[in-house]
Amino acid sequence: MNIGELSRRTGASVRALRYYEECGLLAPERRPNGYREFDEPAVIAVRRIRILLSASLPTSVIAEILPCVVDETVVLAGTCPELRDGLARERNRITSEIDAMVEARDILDSLIGRPMVS
């Protein structure tokens, strides 16, 4: 399928798909005319990439995760043992960012006189 069809099927913009390729997250074949040709597994890969990006994972981490995912029916089923430690570090980083944002929200609530939400 061409890049436009992949975009339609995944909801990712053509620009995003080109960026994923630039980052090594997608590796389409090239037609003789230079156009990209994506296969069916690219649809699943793009969906995974978008989920991982929404979890604030950098593309460098996603590039490490994708080769370790082999089960097409599960969003993520890591098969590389080294993957677990890296994902745990990313989860801890995200948790720290959430904690900092909650603290900032609580400060703002106190400044504007709203009750704090826990």
OpenMM code with the backbone's topology and positions (N, CA, C; nanometers):
from openmm import Vec3, app, unit

residues = "MET ASN ILE GLY GLU LEU SER ARG ARG THR GLY ALA SER VAL ARG ALA LEU ARG TYR TYR GLU GLU CYS GLY LEU LEU ALA PRO GLU ARG ARG PRO ASN GLY TYR ARG GLU PHE ASP GLU PRO ALA VAL ILE ALA VAL ARG ARG ILE ARG ILE LEU LEU SER ALA SER LEU PRO THR SER VAL ILE ALA GLU ILE LEU PRO CYS VAL VAL ASP GLU THR VAL VAL LEU ALA GLY THR CYS PRO GLU LEU ARG ASP GLY LEU ALA ARG GLU ARG ASN ARG ILE THR SER GLU ILE ASP ALA MET VAL GLU ALA ARG ASP ILE LEU ASP SER LEU ILE GLY ARG PRO MET VAL SER".split()
positions = [
    Vec3(0.0854, -0.1177, 0.0000),
    Vec3(0.0000, 0.0000, 0.0000),
    Vec3(0.0895, 0.1234, 0.0000),
    Vec3(0.0381, 0.2322, -0.0538),
    Vec3(0.1176, 0.3547, -0.0573),
    Vec3(0.1026, 0.4301, 0.0755),
    Vec3(0.1781, 0.5362, 0.0909),
    Vec3(0.1813, 0.6099, 0.2167),
    Vec3(0.0464, 0.6753, 0.2482),
    Vec3(-0.0255, 0.7176, 0.1456),
    Vec3(-0.1572, 0.7781, 0.1673),
    Vec3(-0.2565, 0.6783, 0.2241),
    Vec3(-0.2535, 0.5552, 0.1718),
    Vec3(-0.3430, 0.4523, 0.2232),
    Vec3(-0.3064, 0.4153, 0.3664),
    Vec3(-0.1768, 0.4042, 0.3945),
    Vec3(-0.1345, 0.3744, 0.5314),
    Vec3(-0.1812, 0.4853, 0.6253),
    Vec3(-0.1717, 0.6081, 0.5810),
    Vec3(-0.2182, 0.7217, 0.6603),
    Vec3(-0.3676, 0.7092, 0.6894),
    Vec3(-0.4456, 0.6789, 0.5873),
    Vec3(-0.5909, 0.6650, 0.6051),
    Vec3(-0.6246, 0.5499, 0.7004),
    Vec3(-0.5532, 0.4399, 0.6886),
    Vec3(-0.5851, 0.3219, 0.7686),
    Vec3(-0.5424, 0.3351, 0.9142),
    Vec3(-0.4440, 0.4197, 0.9416),
    Vec3(-0.3917, 0.4302, 1.0778),
    Vec3(-0.4274, 0.5611, 1.1472),
    Vec3(-0.4658, 0.6617, 1.0712),
    Vec3(-0.4926, 0.7926, 1.1291),
    Vec3(-0.3676, 0.8759, 1.1491),
    Vec3(-0.2524, 0.8233, 1.1134),
    Vec3(-0.1270, 0.8989, 1.1236),
    Vec3(-0.1121, 0.9835, 0.9973),
    Vec3(-0.0616, 1.1027, 1.0135),
    Vec3(-0.0424, 1.1883, 0.8964),
    Vec3(0.0715, 1.1338, 0.8102),
    Vec3(0.0704, 1.1717, 0.6837),
    Vec3(0.1784, 1.1323, 0.5929),
    Vec3(0.3110, 1.1843, 0.6471),
    Vec3(0.3094, 1.3045, 0.6989),
    Vec3(0.4316, 1.3635, 0.7553),
    Vec3(0.4832, 1.2793, 0.8725),
    Vec3(0.3904, 1.2335, 0.9591),
    Vec3(0.4312, 1.1493, 1.0720),
    Vec3(0.4900, 1.0178, 1.0224),
    Vec3(0.4298, 0.9593, 0.9204),
    Vec3(0.4811, 0.8329, 0.8669),
    Vec3(0.6213, 0.8500, 0.8104),
    Vec3(0.6454, 0.9608, 0.7441),
    Vec3(0.7812, 0.9879, 0.6940),
    Vec3(0.8793, 1.0045, 0.8102),
    Vec3(0.8338, 1.0696, 0.9162),
    Vec3(0.9181, 1.0858, 1.0351),
    Vec3(0.9481, 0.9495, 1.0983),
    Vec3(0.8477, 0.8634, 1.1089),
    Vec3(0.8708, 0.7291, 1.1652),
    Vec3(0.9749, 0.6550, 1.0816),
    Vec3(0.9678, 0.6701, 0.9504),
    Vec3(1.0674, 0.6062, 0.8636),
    Vec3(1.2061, 0.6648, 0.8899),
    Vec3(1.2125, 0.7964, 0.9008),
    Vec3(1.3405, 0.8644, 0.9272),
    Vec3(1.4039, 0.8158, 1.0575),
    Vec3(1.3186, 0.7869, 1.1568),
    Vec3(1.3667, 0.7392, 1.2875),
    Vec3(1.3978, 0.5898, 1.2879),
    Vec3(1.3723, 0.5222, 1.1772),
    Vec3(1.3985, 0.3795, 1.1699),
    Vec3(1.2867, 0.2938, 1.2261),
    Vec3(1.1702, 0.3544, 1.2503),
    Vec3(1.0580, 0.2800, 1.3071),
    Vec3(0.9798, 0.2051, 1.1995),
    Vec3(0.9849, 0.2524, 1.0778),
    Vec3(0.9219, 0.1869, 0.9626),
    Vec3(1.0273, 0.1716, 0.8539),
    Vec3(1.0187, 0.0627, 0.7786),
    Vec3(1.1148, 0.0385, 0.6708),
    Vec3(1.0398, -0.0077, 0.5461),
    Vec3(0.9749, 0.0859, 0.4763),
    Vec3(0.9012, 0.0460, 0.3569),
    Vec3(0.9954, 0.0075, 0.2433),
    Vec3(0.9437, -0.0735, 0.1545),
    Vec3(1.0157, -0.1021, 0.0303),
    Vec3(1.0012, 0.0207, -0.0590),
    Vec3(1.0853, 0.0298, -0.1600),
    Vec3(1.0747, 0.1390, -0.2573),
    Vec3(1.0410, 0.0795, -0.3940),
    Vec3(0.9408, 0.1364, -0.4556),
    Vec3(0.9043, 0.0975, -0.5918),
    Vec3(1.0097, 0.1525, -0.6879),
    Vec3(1.0128, 0.1021, -0.8109),
    Vec3(1.1095, 0.1558, -0.9087),
    Vec3(1.0966, 0.3069, -0.9295),
    Vec3(0.9752, 0.3605, -0.9092),
    Vec3(0.9562, 0.5049, -0.9262),
    Vec3(0.9943, 0.5836, -0.8006),
    Vec3(1.0417, 0.5137, -0.6960),
    Vec3(1.0851, 0.5797, -0.5733),
    Vec3(0.9778, 0.5916, -0.4672),
    Vec3(0.8538, 0.5571, -0.5009),
    Vec3(0.7449, 0.5647, -0.4031),
    Vec3(0.7608, 0.4564, -0.2976),
    Vec3(0.7159, 0.4900, -0.1775),
    Vec3(0.7203, 0.3932, -0.0677),
    Vec3(0.6103, 0.2893, -0.0863),
    Vec3(0.6405, 0.1660, -0.0506),
    Vec3(0.5426, 0.0572, -0.0546),
    Vec3(0.5422, -0.0087, 0.0833),
    Vec3(0.4310, 0.0050, 0.1541),
    Vec3(0.4172, -0.0509, 0.2881),
    Vec3(0.3403, -0.1814, 0.2819),
    Vec3(0.3784, -0.2758, 0.3687),
    Vec3(0.3056, -0.4022, 0.3757),
    Vec3(0.2040, -0.3974, 0.4895),
    Vec3(0.1242, -0.5001, 0.5007),
    Vec3(0.0169, -0.5049, 0.6011),
    Vec3(0.0683, -0.4913, 0.7446),
    Vec3(0.1811, -0.5544, 0.7811),
    Vec3(0.2315, -0.5365, 0.9183),
    Vec3(0.2638, -0.3912, 0.9546),
    Vec3(0.2823, -0.3056, 0.8550),
    Vec3(0.3088, -0.1642, 0.8839),
    Vec3(0.1898, -0.0989, 0.9537),
    Vec3(0.0682, -0.1444, 0.9234),
    Vec3(-0.0512, -0.0897, 0.9887),
    Vec3(-0.0433, -0.1161, 1.1389),
    Vec3(-0.0096, -0.2375, 1.1750),
    Vec3(0.0027, -0.2745, 1.3171),
    Vec3(0.1181, -0.1985, 1.3811),
    Vec3(0.2305, -0.1878, 1.3093),
    Vec3(0.3464, -0.1164, 1.3630),
    Vec3(0.3128, 0.0297, 1.3905),
    Vec3(0.2425, 0.0951, 1.2993),
    Vec3(0.2072, 0.2365, 1.3189),
    Vec3(0.1146, 0.2510, 1.4387),
    Vec3(0.0197, 0.1623, 1.4533),
    Vec3(-0.0693, 0.1688, 1.5699),
    Vec3(0.0113, 0.1560, 1.6992),
    Vec3(0.1065, 0.0651, 1.7008),
    Vec3(0.1918, 0.0495, 1.8201),
    Vec3(0.2752, 0.1744, 1.8434),
    Vec3(0.3335, 0.2261, 1.7384),
    Vec3(0.4156, 0.3468, 1.7505),
    Vec3(0.3335, 0.4600, 1.8108),
    Vec3(0.2132, 0.4788, 1.7625),
    Vec3(0.1284, 0.5883, 1.8119),
    Vec3(0.0916, 0.5678, 1.9590),
    Vec3(0.0642, 0.4448, 1.9981),
    Vec3(0.0329, 0.4161, 2.1390),
    Vec3(0.1536, 0.4472, 2.2260),
    Vec3(0.2711, 0.4036, 2.1827),
    Vec3(0.3924, 0.4267, 2.2617),
    Vec3(0.4286, 0.5742, 2.2663),
    Vec3(0.4097, 0.6461, 2.1567),
    Vec3(0.4338, 0.7901, 2.1587),
    Vec3(0.3371, 0.8604, 2.2530),
    Vec3(0.2121, 0.8137, 2.2569),
    Vec3(0.1148, 0.8758, 2.3470),
    Vec3(0.1500, 0.8501, 2.4934),
    Vec3(0.2313, 0.7473, 2.5180),
    Vec3(0.2794, 0.7191, 2.6535),
    Vec3(0.4075, 0.7967, 2.6837),
    Vec3(0.4415, 0.8907, 2.5964),
    Vec3(0.5586, 0.9784, 2.6117),
    Vec3(0.6918, 0.9052, 2.5973),
    Vec3(0.6924, 0.7925, 2.5301),
    Vec3(0.8191, 0.7245, 2.5051),
    Vec3(0.8887, 0.7904, 2.3871),
    Vec3(1.0181, 0.8144, 2.3978),
    Vec3(1.0906, 0.8731, 2.2846),
    Vec3(1.1058, 0.7712, 2.1720),
    Vec3(1.1239, 0.8207, 2.0512),
    Vec3(1.1350, 0.7302, 1.9367),
    Vec3(1.2544, 0.6361, 1.9494),
    Vec3(1.3601, 0.6780, 2.0174),
    Vec3(1.4756, 0.5898, 2.0348),
    Vec3(1.4389, 0.4667, 2.1179),
    Vec3(1.3533, 0.4841, 2.2172),
    Vec3(1.3075, 0.3705, 2.2984),
    Vec3(1.2114, 0.2849, 2.2175),
    Vec3(1.1240, 0.3498, 2.1419),
    Vec3(1.0288, 0.2754, 2.0591),
    Vec3(1.1045, 0.1895, 1.9578),
    Vec3(1.2130, 0.2416, 1.9033),
    Vec3(1.2932, 0.1652, 1.8083),
    Vec3(1.3490, 0.0384, 1.8722),
    Vec3(1.3754, 0.0410, 2.0017),
    Vec3(1.4228, -0.0777, 2.0718),
    Vec3(1.3093, -0.1748, 2.1007),
    Vec3(1.1904, -0.1220, 2.1224),
    Vec3(1.0757, -0.2046, 2.1597),
    Vec3(1.0201, -0.2811, 2.0390),
    Vec3(1.0040, -0.2148, 1.9265),
    Vec3(0.9346, -0.2746, 1.8126),
    Vec3(0.9905, -0.4099, 1.7680),
    Vec3(1.1223, -0.4276, 1.7602),
    Vec3(1.1712, -0.5593, 1.7178),
    Vec3(1.1413, -0.6705, 1.8193),
    Vec3(1.1110, -0.6327, 1.9412),
    Vec3(1.0848, -0.7314, 2.0465),
    Vec3(0.9379, -0.7720, 2.0541),
    Vec3(0.8554, -0.7124, 1.9714),
    Vec3(0.7129, -0.7414, 1.9732),
    Vec3(0.6816, -0.8307, 1.8535),
    Vec3(0.6365, -0.9512, 1.8836),
    Vec3(0.6130, -1.0459, 1.7743),
    Vec3(0.4680, -1.0883, 1.7632),
    Vec3(0.3872, -1.0680, 1.8659),
    Vec3(0.2483, -1.1121, 1.8666),
    Vec3(0.1605, -1.0023, 1.8088),
    Vec3(0.1018, -1.0266, 1.6926),
    Vec3(0.0217, -0.9235, 1.6263),
    Vec3(-0.1149, -0.9028, 1.6895),
    Vec3(-0.1562, -0.9891, 1.7812),
    Vec3(-0.2881, -0.9728, 1.8419),
    Vec3(-0.2824, -0.8944, 1.9719),
    Vec3(-0.1645, -0.8700, 2.0219),
    Vec3(-0.1468, -0.7994, 2.1485),
    Vec3(-0.0752, -0.6688, 2.1197),
    Vec3(-0.1172, -0.5629, 2.1870),
    Vec3(-0.0532, -0.4334, 2.1635),
    Vec3(0.0956, -0.4423, 2.1917),
    Vec3(0.1330, -0.4994, 2.3048),
    Vec3(0.2740, -0.5173, 2.3384),
    Vec3(0.2931, -0.6488, 2.4116),
    Vec3(0.3706, -0.7349, 2.3565),
    Vec3(0.4055, -0.8604, 2.4225),
    Vec3(0.5553, -0.8770, 2.4083),
    Vec3(0.6301, -0.8105, 2.4929),
    Vec3(0.7753, -0.8095, 2.4821),
    Vec3(0.8368, -0.9470, 2.4940),
    Vec3(0.9295, -0.9758, 2.4053),
    Vec3(0.9971, -1.1047, 2.4090),
    Vec3(1.1459, -1.0899, 2.4351),
    Vec3(1.1954, -0.9696, 2.4456),
    Vec3(1.3364, -0.9460, 2.4734),
    Vec3(1.3526, -0.9200, 2.6230),
    Vec3(1.4363, -0.9997, 2.6906),
    Vec3(1.4497, -0.9801, 2.8361),
    Vec3(1.5016, -0.8420, 2.8737),
    Vec3(1.5869, -0.7831, 2.7921),
    Vec3(1.6409, -0.6506, 2.8244),
    Vec3(1.5360, -0.5414, 2.8115),
    Vec3(1.4269, -0.5710, 2.7486),
    Vec3(1.3200, -0.4742, 2.7287),
    Vec3(1.2557, -0.4326, 2.8603),
    Vec3(1.2378, -0.5251, 2.9500),
    Vec3(1.1675, -0.4995, 3.0760),
    Vec3(1.2329, -0.3874, 3.1574),
    Vec3(1.3648, -0.3893, 3.1701),
    Vec3(1.4340, -0.2865, 3.2487),
    Vec3(1.4174, -0.1476, 3.1868),
    Vec3(1.4307, -0.1404, 3.0557),
    Vec3(1.4149, -0.0120, 2.9881),
    Vec3(1.2742, 0.0435, 3.0018),
    Vec3(1.1752, -0.0436, 2.9904),
    Vec3(1.0371, 0.0010, 3.0057),
    Vec3(1.0086, 0.0430, 3.1497),
    Vec3(1.0676, -0.0268, 3.2448),
    Vec3(1.0497, 0.0118, 3.3852),
    Vec3(1.1089, 0.1507, 3.4098),
    Vec3(1.2245, 0.1790, 3.3497),
    Vec3(1.2842, 0.3130, 3.3636),
    Vec3(1.1935, 0.4193, 3.3017),
    Vec3(1.1386, 0.3921, 3.1856),
    Vec3(1.0491, 0.4880, 3.1212),
    Vec3(0.9230, 0.5091, 3.2036),
    Vec3(0.8703, 0.4014, 3.2610),
    Vec3(0.7516, 0.4136, 3.3460),
    Vec3(0.7819, 0.5003, 3.4671),
    Vec3(0.8979, 0.4806, 3.5277),
    Vec3(0.9373, 0.5618, 3.6433),
    Vec3(0.9525, 0.7089, 3.6046),
    Vec3(1.0084, 0.7341, 3.4860),
    Vec3(1.0235, 0.8717, 3.4383),
    Vec3(0.8862, 0.9359, 3.4201),
    Vec3(0.7936, 0.8640, 3.3597),
    Vec3(0.6586, 0.9165, 3.3383),
    Vec3(0.5903, 0.9423, 3.4722),
    Vec3(0.6059, 0.8499, 3.5675),
    Vec3(0.5464, 0.8672, 3.7002),
    Vec3(0.6004, 0.9926, 3.7675),
    Vec3(0.7298, 1.0164, 3.7545),
    Vec3(0.7900, 1.1374, 3.8130),
    Vec3(0.7314, 1.2633, 3.7503),
    Vec3(0.7123, 1.2605, 3.6194),
    Vec3(0.6532, 1.3761, 3.5520),
    Vec3(0.5091, 1.3982, 3.5979),
    Vec3(0.4348, 1.2908, 3.6141),
    Vec3(0.2961, 1.3025, 3.6620),
    Vec3(0.2949, 1.3615, 3.8018),
    Vec3(0.3827, 1.3119, 3.8891),
    Vec3(0.3889, 1.3631, 4.0263),
    Vec3(0.4185, 1.5123, 4.0272),
    Vec3(0.5115, 1.5559, 3.9424),
    Vec3(0.5464, 1.6978, 3.9359),
    Vec3(0.4277, 1.7805, 3.8856),
    Vec3(0.3544, 1.7276, 3.7898),
    Vec3(0.2389, 1.8008, 3.7381),
    Vec3(0.1271, 1.8087, 3.8415),
    Vec3(0.1063, 1.7030, 3.9182),
    Vec3(0.0052, 1.7055, 4.0242),
    Vec3(0.0431, 1.8095, 4.1290),
    Vec3(0.1709, 1.8140, 4.1629),
    Vec3(0.2172, 1.9137, 4.2597),
    Vec3(0.1946, 2.0553, 4.2063),
    Vec3(0.2242, 2.0765, 4.0785),
    Vec3(0.2031, 2.2085, 4.0186),
    Vec3(0.0544, 2.2435, 4.0179),
    Vec3(-0.0301, 2.1470, 3.9868),
    Vec3(-0.1746, 2.1711, 3.9873),
    Vec3(-0.2221, 2.2071, 4.1272),
    Vec3(-0.1721, 2.1384, 4.2290),
    Vec3(-0.2110, 2.1668, 4.3668),
    Vec3(-0.1715, 2.3089, 4.4074),
    Vec3(-0.0539, 2.3523, 4.3633),
    Vec3(-0.0105, 2.4892, 4.3923),
    Vec3(-0.1041, 2.5894, 4.3252),
    Vec3(-0.1368, 2.5623, 4.1992),
    Vec3(-0.2291, 2.6513, 4.1281),
    Vec3(-0.3660, 2.6533, 4.1961),
    Vec3(-0.4140, 2.5361, 4.2387),
    Vec3(-0.5422, 2.5306, 4.3086),
    Vec3(-0.5400, 2.6164, 4.4341),
    Vec3(-0.4295, 2.6095, 4.5090),
    Vec3(-0.4228, 2.6885, 4.6319),
    Vec3(-0.4168, 2.8381, 4.6007),
    Vec3(-0.3549, 2.8738, 4.4905),
    Vec3(-0.3447, 3.0146, 4.4532),
    Vec3(-0.4781, 3.0714, 4.4053),
    Vec3(-0.5586, 2.9890, 4.3433),
    Vec3(-0.6874, 3.0392, 4.2941),
    Vec3(-0.8019, 3.0051, 4.3871),
    Vec3(-0.7723, 2.9411, 4.4986),
    Vec3(-0.8734, 2.9155, 4.5987),
    Vec3(-0.9636, 2.7978, 4.5707),
    Vec3(-0.9214, 2.7079, 4.4855),
    Vec3(-1.0014, 2.5880, 4.4567),
    Vec3(-0.9601, 2.4768, 4.5521),
    Vec3(-1.0536, 2.3874, 4.5843),
    Vec3(-1.0170, 2.2736, 4.6694),
    Vec3(-0.9200, 2.1824, 4.5948),
    Vec3(-0.8238, 2.1291, 4.6691),
    Vec3(-0.7243, 2.0403, 4.6101),
    Vec3(-0.7886, 1.9041, 4.5823),
    Vec3(-0.7522, 1.8450, 4.4672),
    Vec3(-0.8038, 1.7153, 4.4257),
    Vec3(-0.6914, 1.6136, 4.4397),
    Vec3(-0.7210, 1.5008, 4.4992),
    Vec3(-0.6169, 1.3980, 4.5135),
    Vec3(-0.6442, 1.2824, 4.4225),
] * unit.nanometer
topology = app.Topology()
chain = topology.addChain("A")
for resn in residues:
    res = topology.addResidue(resn, chain)
    for name in ("N", "CA", "C"):
        topology.addAtom(name, app.Element.getBySymbol(name[0]), res)
